[in-house]
């Protein structure tokens, strides 16, 4: 019986490790479709960028286990519906002393006065489908 060459041994071990790596990657991709939706949230599923389901009950998935296709096919968007969300507008406001206008947030109004803007917005999401599809920064 002829002993295999060194090249054949190396090729055989590289092939074995490559197959193990490909199997592990395929398993991770297959398991990426299993999601757990936490309490106070709902999920909306997009398949190839289009909303899945024709009725509201089919489109919105309640908290619990969600089985979707892998992330290459389905995108699962989680929407927080069980709480009041507060966002602070900090575009034209920096805290601190207004002794100088340099490096402090301010807005010059039409009548040439200076206004310092600080605001916060509180809201509750009532339509998770519209929020998931139309919000610019989910």
N, C-alpha and C positions, 0 to 999 in steps of 0.2 A: 504494500500500500504506500502510495506517495504522500509525503508530508506536505501540507499546504504552505505556500510561500508567505513571507512576512507581509507582503502587500495584500494578499488575500485575507490574512488575519486582521489586518488593520481595517480593510474595507468592510469585513463582516462585523467588527465591533462598532464602527462608525454607523453602519446601517442600523444596527440594533438600537443605539442611542438615539438616532434620528427618529425611528419609529416610536420609541417611548416618548420623545418630545412632542411629536405630532399628535399622539394619542392624548397626552396631557393637555395640549392646547385645545383640541377638539372637545374634550370633556369640560374644560373651563368655559368655552363658548356655549356649550349646551346648558350648563348650569347657570349661565348669566340671565336666563329668562325667569328664574325663580326669584320672586321678590316678596318681602314682607312689608305690608303697608301698616304703619304705626297708627295708634289711636289718635284721633283728632285730624287725620289726613285722609284724603281720597286719592285715587290714581286715575289718570287718563292715559290710554294706550294709543300711540300713533304707529301704524304699520306702513312703512315706506313713506312716512310723512303725512299720511292721511288718517283721520280719526276712525277708530274701529267701533262699529256699532251703528245702528240706525235710530235707536231710541235712547232717551236719557239714562235709563236703567242699564243698558248695554254699554254705554260710553263711560259711565262713572263707576269705578270699582271701590267698594267700601273697605274699611280696615280689615286686615287679615292676610292670608296667603294668596298671592297672585301668580298664576302660571301664564307666562307670555312666551312668545318665541324669543330666541336669543337676540342680543343687542344689535346684531347686524340687520335684523328684520324689524323688530319692535323697539320703540322708544317709550319708556314708561316715565310719565311726568307726575311727580307727587305734588299735590296741592294742599296747603294747610287750611282747612275749613273750620276747625274747631276752636279757633282763638282769634282775638283781636290783634291785628298787626299794626305796629306803629313804626313809621319811618320819619326820620328827621331830615328836613331840607337844610343842607349846609352849603349851598352853592355860594351865597353871598354873605356868610357870617363866619367870623372867627372870634372866639372868646378872648377877652383881654382888655387892656386899657386902650381907649380911643384917643390918646394924646396925639398920636400921629396917624395919618391916613395910610401911610405906606405899610404894606404887609398885613393890613387888617381888612376884613371883608366889608365892603360898603357898596351902595348903589347910588348913583347920582340920578335924581328925579328930573322930570321935564322942567320944573321951576328952579332948577339948580340947587336944590337942597340935598343933603346927604341922608340916606336911610340905611339903617343896619337891619338886615333881614334875618330872622330866626323863626322857623315854623316847624310844626310836626303834624303829621297826618295819621289818623287812626281809621282803619277800615276792617270790614269782615268780608270774606269772599263768599258770595252766595251762589255764583254760577261757576263751578270749577272748569267746565269746558271752555267757556268764554275767556276765563283767566289764563288757562293753559295755552290757548291758541292765539290770544290777542295781546297778552302782556309782553312788553318789550324785554324786560329783565326778570324772568322767572327765577 
